Amino acid sequence: MHRLLSGPLSVQRLTVKIAGLPATLQGKKLVQMSDFHYDGLRLSEKMLEKAIALSNEAKPDLVLLTGDYITTSPEPIHTLVQRLKHLQSNAGIYAILGNHDIRYRNAKTEVTAALTSIGVRVLWNEIAYPFGKELPLVGLADRYSREFNPQPVMNQLDSATPRIVLSHNPDTAEILQAWRVDLQLSGHTHGGQIVIPGLGPVLLYQKNILPKIPLKIRRRLPFLRKNYFVLHHWEWSQGLHQVGKNQLYVNRGLGTYLPGRLFCPPEVTVINLESELVMM
Protein backbone atom coordinates (compact mmCIF):
# COMPACT_ATOMS: atom_id res chain seq x y z
CA MET A 1 0.00 0.00 0.00
CA HIS A 2 1.45 3.33 -1.07
CA ARG A 3 2.02 5.86 1.70
CA LEU A 4 -0.30 8.36 -0.03
CA LEU A 5 -3.17 5.90 0.47
CA SER A 6 -2.25 4.66 3.94
CA GLY A 7 -0.82 7.81 5.49
CA PRO A 8 2.33 7.91 7.64
CA LEU A 9 2.75 5.52 10.54
CA SER A 10 1.88 7.02 13.93
CA VAL A 11 2.73 6.08 17.51
CA GLN A 12 -0.09 6.42 20.03
CA ARG A 13 1.09 6.69 23.62
CA LEU A 14 -1.25 6.42 26.57
CA THR A 15 -1.34 5.60 30.26
CA VAL A 16 -3.97 3.20 31.51
CA LYS A 17 -4.85 3.03 35.19
CA ILE A 18 -5.68 -0.36 36.65
CA ALA A 19 -7.31 -0.72 40.04
CA GLY A 20 -5.31 -2.93 42.34
CA LEU A 21 -2.29 -3.17 40.07
CA PRO A 22 0.58 -4.42 42.26
CA ALA A 23 3.43 -2.00 42.90
CA THR A 24 5.80 -4.43 41.20
CA LEU A 25 3.89 -3.94 37.92
CA GLN A 26 3.66 -0.17 38.14
CA GLY A 27 5.05 1.38 34.96
CA LYS A 28 5.05 -1.80 32.91
CA LYS A 29 5.04 -0.97 29.20
CA LEU A 30 2.96 -2.74 26.53
CA VAL A 31 3.18 -2.41 22.76
CA GLN A 32 0.16 -3.35 20.66
CA MET A 33 0.11 -3.94 16.91
CA SER A 34 -2.84 -5.16 14.90
CA ASP A 35 -4.34 -5.87 11.47
CA PHE A 36 -1.22 -6.37 9.39
CA HIS A 37 -3.06 -7.82 6.37
CA TYR A 38 0.33 -8.82 5.05
CA ASP A 39 -0.35 -9.87 1.46
CA GLY A 40 1.91 -7.70 -0.68
CA LEU A 41 -0.80 -5.09 -1.24
CA ARG A 42 -2.15 -3.67 2.02
CA LEU A 43 1.06 -3.14 3.99
CA SER A 44 4.42 -2.01 2.66
CA GLU A 45 7.65 -3.63 3.76
CA LYS A 46 8.95 -0.19 4.70
CA MET A 47 6.06 0.52 7.06
CA LEU A 48 6.29 -2.93 8.63
CA GLU A 49 10.02 -2.46 9.19
CA LYS A 50 9.39 0.92 10.80
CA ALA A 51 6.62 -0.48 13.04
CA ILE A 52 8.97 -3.18 14.34
CA ALA A 53 11.73 -0.63 14.89
CA LEU A 54 9.38 1.69 16.81
CA SER A 55 8.22 -1.19 18.97
CA ASN A 56 11.80 -2.14 19.83
CA GLU A 57 12.73 1.48 20.53
CA ALA A 58 9.96 1.60 23.14
CA LYS A 59 11.70 -1.26 25.03
CA PRO A 60 8.40 -2.93 25.91
CA ASP A 61 7.86 -5.36 28.74
CA LEU A 62 5.24 -7.11 26.61
CA VAL A 63 4.31 -7.07 22.91
CA LEU A 64 0.69 -7.89 22.07
CA LEU A 65 -0.54 -8.70 18.55
CA THR A 66 -4.30 -8.54 18.09
CA GLY A 67 -5.02 -10.40 14.87
CA ASP A 68 -5.50 -10.33 11.10
CA TYR A 69 -1.96 -11.16 10.01
CA ILE A 70 -3.21 -12.30 6.59
CA THR A 71 -6.03 -11.28 4.27
CA THR A 72 -6.95 -14.34 2.19
CA SER A 73 -4.38 -17.08 1.61
CA PRO A 74 -2.35 -18.02 4.71
CA GLU A 75 0.82 -18.37 2.63
CA PRO A 76 2.18 -14.83 3.39
CA ILE A 77 2.33 -15.60 7.12
CA HIS A 78 5.58 -17.46 6.54
CA THR A 79 7.24 -14.32 5.21
CA LEU A 80 5.62 -12.10 7.82
CA VAL A 81 6.99 -14.12 10.74
CA GLN A 82 10.51 -13.69 9.36
CA ARG A 83 9.96 -9.96 9.94
CA LEU A 84 8.17 -10.32 13.29
CA LYS A 85 10.92 -12.47 14.75
CA HIS A 86 12.93 -9.27 15.19
CA LEU A 87 10.44 -7.94 17.77
CA GLN A 88 11.94 -7.60 21.24
CA SER A 89 10.14 -7.84 24.58
CA ASN A 90 11.20 -8.46 28.18
CA ALA A 91 8.30 -10.78 29.04
CA GLY A 92 7.49 -12.25 25.65
CA ILE A 93 5.19 -11.74 22.68
CA TYR A 94 1.57 -12.87 22.80
CA ALA A 95 -1.02 -12.96 20.03
CA ILE A 96 -4.62 -13.71 19.23
CA LEU A 97 -6.20 -14.45 15.86
CA GLY A 98 -8.56 -12.26 13.87
CA ASN A 99 -11.42 -13.12 11.54
CA HIS A 100 -9.15 -13.26 8.47
CA ASP A 101 -6.83 -15.69 10.23
CA ILE A 102 -9.61 -18.27 10.59
CA ARG A 103 -11.75 -17.62 7.51
CA TYR A 104 -9.91 -19.69 4.94
CA ARG A 105 -9.12 -23.38 4.81
CA ASN A 106 -6.27 -24.38 7.14
CA ALA A 107 -5.58 -20.72 7.91
CA LYS A 108 -6.00 -21.03 11.69
CA THR A 109 -3.59 -23.97 11.91
CA GLU A 110 -1.03 -22.45 9.54
CA VAL A 111 -1.03 -18.97 11.09
CA THR A 112 -0.81 -20.36 14.62
CA ALA A 113 2.05 -22.69 13.69
CA ALA A 114 4.00 -19.93 11.94
CA LEU A 115 3.70 -17.52 14.87
CA THR A 116 4.58 -20.27 17.35
CA SER A 117 7.70 -21.12 15.32
CA ILE A 118 9.24 -17.72 16.18
CA GLY A 119 8.31 -17.89 19.87
CA VAL A 120 5.02 -15.98 19.77
CA ARG A 121 2.46 -17.48 22.16
CA VAL A 122 -0.94 -17.64 20.44
CA LEU A 123 -3.87 -17.56 22.87
CA TRP A 124 -7.19 -19.10 21.84
CA ASN A 125 -9.61 -19.05 24.79
CA GLU A 126 -6.58 -19.26 27.08
CA ILE A 127 -5.05 -17.48 30.04
CA ALA A 128 -1.34 -16.71 30.26
CA TYR A 129 0.72 -15.16 33.05
CA PRO A 130 3.62 -13.21 31.53
CA PHE A 131 3.82 -11.01 34.66
CA GLY A 132 2.80 -13.74 37.13
CA LYS A 133 -0.53 -14.54 38.76
CA GLU A 134 -1.15 -10.91 39.75
CA LEU A 135 -2.03 -9.78 36.20
CA PRO A 136 -3.41 -12.54 33.94
CA LEU A 137 -3.52 -12.10 30.17
CA VAL A 138 -6.63 -13.55 28.54
CA GLY A 139 -6.74 -14.29 24.80
CA LEU A 140 -10.16 -15.03 23.32
CA ALA A 141 -11.24 -16.81 20.15
CA ASP A 142 -12.40 -14.48 17.40
CA ARG A 143 -15.95 -13.19 17.65
CA TYR A 144 -16.87 -14.86 14.34
CA SER A 145 -15.62 -18.27 15.45
CA ARG A 146 -17.99 -20.94 16.73
CA GLU A 147 -15.53 -21.29 19.59
CA PHE A 148 -16.05 -17.75 20.85
CA ASN A 149 -17.30 -18.38 24.37
CA PRO A 150 -15.71 -16.15 27.01
CA GLN A 151 -17.66 -17.51 29.97
CA PRO A 152 -15.60 -20.64 30.81
CA VAL A 153 -12.37 -18.68 30.37
CA MET A 154 -13.33 -15.55 32.30
CA ASN A 155 -14.93 -17.54 35.11
CA GLN A 156 -11.56 -19.08 35.91
CA LEU A 157 -10.40 -15.75 37.32
CA ASP A 158 -11.20 -14.27 40.72
CA SER A 159 -13.07 -10.97 40.37
CA ALA A 160 -10.51 -9.34 42.67
CA THR A 161 -7.70 -10.07 40.20
CA PRO A 162 -6.83 -7.39 37.60
CA ARG A 163 -6.57 -8.70 34.05
CA ILE A 164 -5.90 -7.72 30.41
CA VAL A 165 -8.06 -9.25 27.68
CA LEU A 166 -7.14 -9.59 24.00
CA SER A 167 -10.17 -9.78 21.71
CA HIS A 168 -9.85 -8.90 18.03
CA ASN A 169 -13.36 -7.51 17.53
CA PRO A 170 -14.23 -4.55 19.82
CA ASP A 171 -17.93 -5.45 19.70
CA THR A 172 -17.09 -8.13 22.26
CA ALA A 173 -16.67 -5.38 24.87
CA GLU A 174 -20.46 -5.31 25.15
CA ILE A 175 -20.53 -9.03 26.07
CA LEU A 176 -17.49 -8.77 28.35
CA GLN A 177 -19.25 -6.29 30.63
CA ALA A 178 -20.39 -9.40 32.53
CA TRP A 179 -16.83 -9.70 33.89
CA ARG A 180 -14.08 -7.48 35.15
CA VAL A 181 -11.89 -6.31 32.26
CA ASP A 182 -9.29 -3.77 33.33
CA LEU A 183 -8.07 -3.34 29.76
CA GLN A 184 -9.37 -4.93 26.56
CA LEU A 185 -7.14 -4.58 23.51
CA SER A 186 -8.82 -4.93 20.10
CA GLY A 187 -8.28 -4.12 16.44
CA HIS A 188 -10.45 -5.18 13.47
CA THR A 189 -11.80 -1.74 12.53
CA HIS A 190 -8.75 -0.05 10.94
CA GLY A 191 -10.07 2.97 12.83
CA GLY A 192 -12.81 3.30 10.23
CA GLN A 193 -10.11 4.34 7.70
CA ILE A 194 -11.98 7.46 6.58
CA VAL A 195 -12.57 9.89 9.43
CA ILE A 196 -14.27 13.27 9.54
CA PRO A 197 -12.31 15.47 11.99
CA GLY A 198 -14.44 16.29 15.00
CA LEU A 199 -17.16 13.83 13.98
CA GLY A 200 -15.50 10.43 13.73
CA PRO A 201 -15.44 7.68 11.09
CA VAL A 202 -17.72 7.99 8.07
CA LEU A 203 -18.97 4.48 8.80
CA LEU A 204 -20.52 5.75 12.02
CA TYR A 205 -22.97 7.73 9.89
CA GLN A 206 -23.50 5.23 7.09
CA LYS A 207 -27.10 4.42 8.06
CA ASN A 208 -27.99 8.04 7.33
CA ILE A 209 -25.50 8.66 4.53
CA LEU A 210 -25.92 5.66 2.23
CA PRO A 211 -29.65 6.03 1.46
CA LYS A 212 -29.04 9.62 0.35
CA ILE A 213 -26.31 8.70 -2.13
CA PRO A 214 -27.59 7.96 -5.66
CA LEU A 215 -27.48 4.25 -6.47
CA LYS A 216 -25.08 4.73 -9.41
CA ILE A 217 -22.56 6.37 -7.08
CA ARG A 218 -23.24 3.96 -4.22
CA ARG A 219 -22.21 1.04 -6.44
CA ARG A 220 -18.80 2.67 -6.78
CA LEU A 221 -18.32 2.81 -3.00
CA PRO A 222 -17.66 -0.83 -2.05
CA PHE A 223 -15.76 0.28 1.04
CA LEU A 224 -18.92 1.71 2.59
CA ARG A 225 -21.17 -1.15 1.49
CA LYS A 226 -19.01 -4.08 2.53
CA ASN A 227 -17.98 -2.58 5.87
CA TYR A 228 -21.54 -1.89 6.97
CA PHE A 229 -21.64 -5.17 8.93
CA VAL A 230 -17.99 -5.29 10.02
CA LEU A 231 -18.81 -3.66 13.36
CA HIS A 232 -21.92 -2.75 15.28
CA HIS A 233 -20.32 -0.23 17.65
CA TRP A 234 -18.54 2.08 15.22
CA GLU A 235 -18.30 4.60 18.06
CA TRP A 236 -15.60 2.25 19.41
CA SER A 237 -13.65 2.18 16.15
CA GLN A 238 -10.44 3.62 17.62
CA GLY A 239 -8.91 4.89 20.83
CA LEU A 240 -9.70 4.40 24.51
CA HIS A 241 -13.29 3.89 25.64
CA GLN A 242 -15.11 3.24 28.87
CA VAL A 243 -17.59 0.39 28.39
CA GLY A 244 -19.53 0.09 31.60
CA LYS A 245 -16.88 -0.45 34.28
CA ASN A 246 -14.39 -1.82 31.75
CA GLN A 247 -11.76 -0.14 29.57
CA LEU A 248 -11.39 -0.82 25.84
CA TYR A 249 -8.59 0.30 23.55
CA VAL A 250 -8.95 -0.15 19.78
CA ASN A 251 -5.83 0.01 17.61
CA ARG A 252 -6.23 1.43 14.06
CA GLY A 253 -4.06 -1.33 12.59
CA LEU A 254 -1.18 -1.30 10.13
CA GLY A 255 -2.78 -2.62 6.95
CA THR A 256 -5.00 -0.52 4.70
CA TYR A 257 -7.84 -1.41 2.35
CA LEU A 258 -8.78 0.65 -0.67
CA PRO A 259 -9.76 3.47 -1.06
CA GLY A 260 -7.20 4.26 1.65
CA ARG A 261 -7.07 6.21 4.89
CA LEU A 262 -8.06 9.80 5.60
CA PHE A 263 -7.28 11.40 8.96
CA CYS A 264 -6.84 7.85 10.26
CA PRO A 265 -3.16 6.84 10.09
CA PRO A 266 -1.93 3.32 10.85
CA GLU A 267 -0.59 2.95 14.35
CA VAL A 268 1.70 1.31 16.85
CA THR A 269 0.37 1.70 20.39
CA VAL A 270 2.57 2.14 23.47
CA ILE A 271 0.71 1.69 26.75
CA ASN A 272 2.06 2.39 30.23
CA LEU A 273 0.29 0.74 33.15
CA GLU A 274 -0.35 2.66 36.35
CA SER A 275 -2.03 1.69 39.59
CA GLU A 276 -5.35 3.29 40.44
CA LEU A 277 -6.16 3.64 44.10
CA VAL A 278 -9.17 1.59 45.18
CA MET A 279 -11.50 3.55 47.45
CA MET A 280 -12.68 1.52 50.45
ABEGO torsion letter per residue (X at the ends): XBAAAAEBBBBBBBBBBBBGBBAAABGBBBBBBBGAGBAGAABBAAAAAAAAAAAAAAGBABBBBAEGABABBAAAAAAAAAAAAABBBAAEBBBBBBAAAAABBGAAAAAAAAAAAAGBBBBBGBBBBAAEAABBBBBBBBAABAABBAAAAAAABBAABBBBBBBABAAAAAAAAABBBABBBBBGAGGGGBBBBGAEBAAAAAAAAAAABBAAAAAABAAAAAAAAABABAAAABEBBBBEABBBBBBAEABBBOAEBBGBBBBBBBBBBBBBBBBX
